[in-house]
Amino acid sequence: MSWRILYVDDENDLREVAQMSLELDPELEVCACSSGAKALAELPGWRPDLVLLDVMMPEMDGPSTLQRIRDMPEGRDLPIVFITARAGDNDAAKLMALGAAGVITKPFDPMLLAAQVRSYLPGG
């Protein structure tokens, strides 16, 4: 069984570290995007099992991207996990209220990221 993860973050270094961290798990395939707009373009063809979404991005932030994904037929029931440096209780509660499956705090531990992501996968 393999899982497809769509990782969306405007920071190049973090995107690279996250992709490498996730791909240490042989059952995870990753498509990394640098913006919400690119993620929306990739989503229909990539058909991810889960979206990891940065909150603060230029042009289209994470919450706006989440809303646009929810408007797409293939994104209606997709688990979306925010990954953010702003993950205090209040911030996390607001993100969960938007329909997020969870929140992962930045900086994340590269050795634990795959396990954290797996916990949000259907049947994970």
PyMOL commands that place a pseudoatom at each C-alpha (Angstrom):
pseudoatom trace, name=CA, resn=MET, resi=1, chain=A, elem=C, hetatm=0, pos=[0.000, 0.000, 0.000]
pseudoatom trace, name=CA, resn=SER, resi=2, chain=A, elem=C, hetatm=0, pos=[1.309, 3.446, -0.761]
pseudoatom trace, name=CA, resn=TRP, resi=3, chain=A, elem=C, hetatm=0, pos=[-0.063, 6.848, 0.210]
pseudoatom trace, name=CA, resn=ARG, resi=4, chain=A, elem=C, hetatm=0, pos=[0.152, 10.072, -1.770]
pseudoatom trace, name=CA, resn=ILE, resi=5, chain=A, elem=C, hetatm=0, pos=[0.897, 13.274, 0.122]
pseudoatom trace, name=CA, resn=LEU, resi=6, chain=A, elem=C, hetatm=0, pos=[0.537, 16.755, -1.367]
pseudoatom trace, name=CA, resn=TYR, resi=7, chain=A, elem=C, hetatm=0, pos=[2.885, 19.051, 0.591]
pseudoatom trace, name=CA, resn=VAL, resi=8, chain=A, elem=C, hetatm=0, pos=[2.331, 22.802, 0.176]
pseudoatom trace, name=CA, resn=ASP, resi=9, chain=A, elem=C, hetatm=0, pos=[4.855, 25.304, 1.588]
pseudoatom trace, name=CA, resn=ASP, resi=10, chain=A, elem=C, hetatm=0, pos=[6.361, 28.486, 0.136]
pseudoatom trace, name=CA, resn=GLU, resi=11, chain=A, elem=C, hetatm=0, pos=[9.715, 27.941, 1.927]
pseudoatom trace, name=CA, resn=ASN, resi=12, chain=A, elem=C, hetatm=0, pos=[12.053, 25.979, -0.370]
pseudoatom trace, name=CA, resn=ASP, resi=13, chain=A, elem=C, hetatm=0, pos=[14.294, 24.602, 2.386]
pseudoatom trace, name=CA, resn=LEU, resi=14, chain=A, elem=C, hetatm=0, pos=[11.402, 23.363, 4.498]
pseudoatom trace, name=CA, resn=ARG, resi=15, chain=A, elem=C, hetatm=0, pos=[9.745, 21.830, 1.452]
pseudoatom trace, name=CA, resn=GLU, resi=16, chain=A, elem=C, hetatm=0, pos=[12.920, 19.889, 0.632]
pseudoatom trace, name=CA, resn=VAL, resi=17, chain=A, elem=C, hetatm=0, pos=[13.432, 18.697, 4.223]
pseudoatom trace, name=CA, resn=ALA, resi=18, chain=A, elem=C, hetatm=0, pos=[9.785, 17.666, 4.541]
pseudoatom trace, name=CA, resn=GLN, resi=19, chain=A, elem=C, hetatm=0, pos=[9.806, 15.800, 1.240]
pseudoatom trace, name=CA, resn=MET, resi=20, chain=A, elem=C, hetatm=0, pos=[12.992, 13.912, 2.149]
pseudoatom trace, name=CA, resn=SER, resi=21, chain=A, elem=C, hetatm=0, pos=[11.640, 13.166, 5.640]
pseudoatom trace, name=CA, resn=LEU, resi=22, chain=A, elem=C, hetatm=0, pos=[8.352, 11.823, 4.330]
pseudoatom trace, name=CA, resn=GLU, resi=23, chain=A, elem=C, hetatm=0, pos=[9.993, 9.778, 1.590]
pseudoatom trace, name=CA, resn=LEU, resi=24, chain=A, elem=C, hetatm=0, pos=[12.114, 7.944, 4.179]
pseudoatom trace, name=CA, resn=ASP, resi=25, chain=A, elem=C, hetatm=0, pos=[8.878, 5.992, 4.619]
pseudoatom trace, name=CA, resn=PRO, resi=26, chain=A, elem=C, hetatm=0, pos=[8.748, 3.743, 1.533]
pseudoatom trace, name=CA, resn=GLU, resi=27, chain=A, elem=C, hetatm=0, pos=[4.950, 3.797, 1.582]
pseudoatom trace, name=CA, resn=LEU, resi=28, chain=A, elem=C, hetatm=0, pos=[4.697, 7.590, 1.213]
pseudoatom trace, name=CA, resn=GLU, resi=29, chain=A, elem=C, hetatm=0, pos=[4.904, 9.361, -2.156]
pseudoatom trace, name=CA, resn=VAL, resi=30, chain=A, elem=C, hetatm=0, pos=[5.183, 13.151, -2.068]
pseudoatom trace, name=CA, resn=CYS, resi=31, chain=A, elem=C, hetatm=0, pos=[4.287, 15.894, -4.517]
pseudoatom trace, name=CA, resn=ALA, resi=32, chain=A, elem=C, hetatm=0, pos=[5.629, 19.231, -3.209]
pseudoatom trace, name=CA, resn=CYS, resi=33, chain=A, elem=C, hetatm=0, pos=[4.170, 22.592, -4.262]
pseudoatom trace, name=CA, resn=SER, resi=34, chain=A, elem=C, hetatm=0, pos=[5.388, 26.106, -3.498]
pseudoatom trace, name=CA, resn=SER, resi=35, chain=A, elem=C, hetatm=0, pos=[1.962, 27.794, -3.452]
pseudoatom trace, name=CA, resn=GLY, resi=36, chain=A, elem=C, hetatm=0, pos=[-1.725, 27.232, -2.933]
pseudoatom trace, name=CA, resn=ALA, resi=37, chain=A, elem=C, hetatm=0, pos=[-2.378, 27.933, -6.619]
pseudoatom trace, name=CA, resn=LYS, resi=38, chain=A, elem=C, hetatm=0, pos=[0.118, 25.238, -7.675]
pseudoatom trace, name=CA, resn=ALA, resi=39, chain=A, elem=C, hetatm=0, pos=[-1.465, 22.795, -5.211]
pseudoatom trace, name=CA, resn=LEU, resi=40, chain=A, elem=C, hetatm=0, pos=[-4.922, 23.429, -6.699]
pseudoatom trace, name=CA, resn=ALA, resi=41, chain=A, elem=C, hetatm=0, pos=[-3.508, 22.746, -10.170]
pseudoatom trace, name=CA, resn=GLU, resi=42, chain=A, elem=C, hetatm=0, pos=[-1.766, 19.509, -9.055]
pseudoatom trace, name=CA, resn=LEU, resi=43, chain=A, elem=C, hetatm=0, pos=[-4.542, 18.076, -6.907]
pseudoatom trace, name=CA, resn=PRO, resi=44, chain=A, elem=C, hetatm=0, pos=[-6.882, 16.642, -9.588]
pseudoatom trace, name=CA, resn=GLY, resi=45, chain=A, elem=C, hetatm=0, pos=[-4.101, 14.742, -11.379]
pseudoatom trace, name=CA, resn=TRP, resi=46, chain=A, elem=C, hetatm=0, pos=[-2.085, 13.729, -8.301]
pseudoatom trace, name=CA, resn=ARG, resi=47, chain=A, elem=C, hetatm=0, pos=[-5.136, 12.576, -6.303]
pseudoatom trace, name=CA, resn=PRO, resi=48, chain=A, elem=C, hetatm=0, pos=[-3.466, 12.712, -2.873]
pseudoatom trace, name=CA, resn=ASP, resi=49, chain=A, elem=C, hetatm=0, pos=[-4.607, 10.769, 0.164]
pseudoatom trace, name=CA, resn=LEU, resi=50, chain=A, elem=C, hetatm=0, pos=[-3.699, 13.731, 2.391]
pseudoatom trace, name=CA, resn=VAL, resi=51, chain=A, elem=C, hetatm=0, pos=[-2.671, 17.389, 2.030]
pseudoatom trace, name=CA, resn=LEU, resi=52, chain=A, elem=C, hetatm=0, pos=[-0.046, 18.979, 4.297]
pseudoatom trace, name=CA, resn=LEU, resi=53, chain=A, elem=C, hetatm=0, pos=[-0.625, 22.717, 4.121]
pseudoatom trace, name=CA, resn=ASP, resi=54, chain=A, elem=C, hetatm=0, pos=[1.438, 25.650, 5.380]
pseudoatom trace, name=CA, resn=VAL, resi=55, chain=A, elem=C, hetatm=0, pos=[-0.690, 28.387, 6.965]
pseudoatom trace, name=CA, resn=MET, resi=56, chain=A, elem=C, hetatm=0, pos=[1.257, 31.546, 6.079]
pseudoatom trace, name=CA, resn=MET, resi=57, chain=A, elem=C, hetatm=0, pos=[1.976, 31.823, 2.356]
pseudoatom trace, name=CA, resn=PRO, resi=58, chain=A, elem=C, hetatm=0, pos=[1.937, 34.827, 0.008]
pseudoatom trace, name=CA, resn=GLU, resi=59, chain=A, elem=C, hetatm=0, pos=[-0.989, 35.377, -2.383]
pseudoatom trace, name=CA, resn=MET, resi=60, chain=A, elem=C, hetatm=0, pos=[-3.184, 32.481, -1.168]
pseudoatom trace, name=CA, resn=ASP, resi=61, chain=A, elem=C, hetatm=0, pos=[-2.712, 31.452, 2.480]
pseudoatom trace, name=CA, resn=GLY, resi=62, chain=A, elem=C, hetatm=0, pos=[-3.388, 28.006, 3.893]
pseudoatom trace, name=CA, resn=PRO, resi=63, chain=A, elem=C, hetatm=0, pos=[-6.968, 28.640, 5.080]
pseudoatom trace, name=CA, resn=SER, resi=64, chain=A, elem=C, hetatm=0, pos=[-7.894, 30.083, 1.643]
pseudoatom trace, name=CA, resn=THR, resi=65, chain=A, elem=C, hetatm=0, pos=[-6.263, 27.104, -0.067]
pseudoatom trace, name=CA, resn=LEU, resi=66, chain=A, elem=C, hetatm=0, pos=[-8.196, 24.721, 2.194]
pseudoatom trace, name=CA, resn=GLN, resi=67, chain=A, elem=C, hetatm=0, pos=[-11.466, 26.402, 1.206]
pseudoatom trace, name=CA, resn=ARG, resi=68, chain=A, elem=C, hetatm=0, pos=[-10.641, 26.146, -2.500]
pseudoatom trace, name=CA, resn=ILE, resi=69, chain=A, elem=C, hetatm=0, pos=[-9.700, 22.461, -2.103]
pseudoatom trace, name=CA, resn=ARG, resi=70, chain=A, elem=C, hetatm=0, pos=[-13.028, 21.807, -0.357]
pseudoatom trace, name=CA, resn=ASP, resi=71, chain=A, elem=C, hetatm=0, pos=[-14.815, 23.367, -3.344]
pseudoatom trace, name=CA, resn=MET, resi=72, chain=A, elem=C, hetatm=0, pos=[-13.277, 20.745, -5.673]
pseudoatom trace, name=CA, resn=PRO, resi=73, chain=A, elem=C, hetatm=0, pos=[-15.072, 17.363, -5.986]
pseudoatom trace, name=CA, resn=GLU, resi=74, chain=A, elem=C, hetatm=0, pos=[-11.836, 15.448, -5.297]
pseudoatom trace, name=CA, resn=GLY, resi=75, chain=A, elem=C, hetatm=0, pos=[-11.054, 17.603, -2.262]
pseudoatom trace, name=CA, resn=ARG, resi=76, chain=A, elem=C, hetatm=0, pos=[-14.369, 17.489, -0.441]
pseudoatom trace, name=CA, resn=ASP, resi=77, chain=A, elem=C, hetatm=0, pos=[-13.428, 14.681, 1.994]
pseudoatom trace, name=CA, resn=LEU, resi=78, chain=A, elem=C, hetatm=0, pos=[-9.647, 14.870, 1.741]
pseudoatom trace, name=CA, resn=PRO, resi=79, chain=A, elem=C, hetatm=0, pos=[-7.802, 15.016, 5.090]
pseudoatom trace, name=CA, resn=ILE, resi=80, chain=A, elem=C, hetatm=0, pos=[-5.958, 18.340, 5.289]
pseudoatom trace, name=CA, resn=VAL, resi=81, chain=A, elem=C, hetatm=0, pos=[-3.343, 18.862, 7.991]
pseudoatom trace, name=CA, resn=PHE, resi=82, chain=A, elem=C, hetatm=0, pos=[-1.924, 22.316, 8.622]
pseudoatom trace, name=CA, resn=ILE, resi=83, chain=A, elem=C, hetatm=0, pos=[1.795, 22.613, 9.281]
pseudoatom trace, name=CA, resn=THR, resi=84, chain=A, elem=C, hetatm=0, pos=[2.613, 25.906, 10.985]
pseudoatom trace, name=CA, resn=ALA, resi=85, chain=A, elem=C, hetatm=0, pos=[4.888, 27.779, 13.345]
pseudoatom trace, name=CA, resn=ARG, resi=86, chain=A, elem=C, hetatm=0, pos=[1.748, 29.315, 14.874]
pseudoatom trace, name=CA, resn=ALA, resi=87, chain=A, elem=C, hetatm=0, pos=[0.259, 26.306, 16.576]
pseudoatom trace, name=CA, resn=GLY, resi=88, chain=A, elem=C, hetatm=0, pos=[-0.741, 27.620, 19.975]
pseudoatom trace, name=CA, resn=ASP, resi=89, chain=A, elem=C, hetatm=0, pos=[-3.989, 26.243, 21.389]
pseudoatom trace, name=CA, resn=ASN, resi=90, chain=A, elem=C, hetatm=0, pos=[-6.010, 29.168, 20.019]
pseudoatom trace, name=CA, resn=ASP, resi=91, chain=A, elem=C, hetatm=0, pos=[-4.408, 28.993, 16.567]
pseudoatom trace, name=CA, resn=ALA, resi=92, chain=A, elem=C, hetatm=0, pos=[-4.856, 25.214, 16.369]
pseudoatom trace, name=CA, resn=ALA, resi=93, chain=A, elem=C, hetatm=0, pos=[-8.508, 25.485, 17.444]
pseudoatom trace, name=CA, resn=LYS, resi=94, chain=A, elem=C, hetatm=0, pos=[-9.191, 28.068, 14.708]
pseudoatom trace, name=CA, resn=LEU, resi=95, chain=A, elem=C, hetatm=0, pos=[-7.556, 25.847, 12.080]
pseudoatom trace, name=CA, resn=MET, resi=96, chain=A, elem=C, hetatm=0, pos=[-9.499, 22.793, 13.260]
pseudoatom trace, name=CA, resn=ALA, resi=97, chain=A, elem=C, hetatm=0, pos=[-12.716, 24.842, 13.074]
pseudoatom trace, name=CA, resn=LEU, resi=98, chain=A, elem=C, hetatm=0, pos=[-11.966, 25.399, 9.362]
pseudoatom trace, name=CA, resn=GLY, resi=99, chain=A, elem=C, hetatm=0, pos=[-12.133, 21.652, 8.827]
pseudoatom trace, name=CA, resn=ALA, resi=100, chain=A, elem=C, hetatm=0, pos=[-8.509, 20.606, 9.249]
pseudoatom trace, name=CA, resn=ALA, resi=101, chain=A, elem=C, hetatm=0, pos=[-7.841, 17.012, 10.283]
pseudoatom trace, name=CA, resn=GLY, resi=102, chain=A, elem=C, hetatm=0, pos=[-4.955, 18.190, 12.468]
pseudoatom trace, name=CA, resn=VAL, resi=103, chain=A, elem=C, hetatm=0, pos=[-2.077, 20.592, 13.053]
pseudoatom trace, name=CA, resn=ILE, resi=104, chain=A, elem=C, hetatm=0, pos=[1.652, 19.800, 13.030]
pseudoatom trace, name=CA, resn=THR, resi=105, chain=A, elem=C, hetatm=0, pos=[3.984, 22.351, 14.619]
pseudoatom trace, name=CA, resn=LYS, resi=106, chain=A, elem=C, hetatm=0, pos=[6.989, 23.866, 12.840]
pseudoatom trace, name=CA, resn=PRO, resi=107, chain=A, elem=C, hetatm=0, pos=[9.805, 23.311, 13.270]
pseudoatom trace, name=CA, resn=PHE, resi=108, chain=A, elem=C, hetatm=0, pos=[8.896, 19.645, 12.898]
pseudoatom trace, name=CA, resn=ASP, resi=109, chain=A, elem=C, hetatm=0, pos=[11.216, 16.768, 13.745]
pseudoatom trace, name=CA, resn=PRO, resi=110, chain=A, elem=C, hetatm=0, pos=[12.276, 15.273, 10.379]
pseudoatom trace, name=CA, resn=MET, resi=111, chain=A, elem=C, hetatm=0, pos=[12.615, 11.836, 11.977]
pseudoatom trace, name=CA, resn=LEU, resi=112, chain=A, elem=C, hetatm=0, pos=[9.024, 11.919, 13.286]
pseudoatom trace, name=CA, resn=LEU, resi=113, chain=A, elem=C, hetatm=0, pos=[7.220, 13.685, 10.434]
pseudoatom trace, name=CA, resn=ALA, resi=114, chain=A, elem=C, hetatm=0, pos=[6.265, 10.543, 8.490]
pseudoatom trace, name=CA, resn=ALA, resi=115, chain=A, elem=C, hetatm=0, pos=[4.791, 8.927, 11.612]
pseudoatom trace, name=CA, resn=GLN, resi=116, chain=A, elem=C, hetatm=0, pos=[2.867, 12.118, 12.424]
pseudoatom trace, name=CA, resn=VAL, resi=117, chain=A, elem=C, hetatm=0, pos=[1.464, 12.267, 8.882]
pseudoatom trace, name=CA, resn=ARG, resi=118, chain=A, elem=C, hetatm=0, pos=[0.572, 8.558, 8.893]
pseudoatom trace, name=CA, resn=SER, resi=119, chain=A, elem=C, hetatm=0, pos=[-1.597, 9.108, 11.992]
pseudoatom trace, name=CA, resn=TYR, resi=120, chain=A, elem=C, hetatm=0, pos=[-3.891, 11.328, 9.870]
pseudoatom trace, name=CA, resn=LEU, resi=121, chain=A, elem=C, hetatm=0, pos=[-4.153, 8.946, 6.911]
pseudoatom trace, name=CA, resn=PRO, resi=122, chain=A, elem=C, hetatm=0, pos=[-7.347, 6.930, 6.483]
pseudoatom trace, name=CA, resn=GLY, resi=123, chain=A, elem=C, hetatm=0, pos=[-6.754, 3.693, 8.378]
pseudoatom trace, name=CA, resn=GLY, resi=124, chain=A, elem=C, hetatm=0, pos=[-3.435, 5.103, 9.645]
for i in range(1, 124): cmd.bond("trace and resi %d" % i, "trace and resi %d" % (i + 1))
show_as sticks, trace
zoom trace
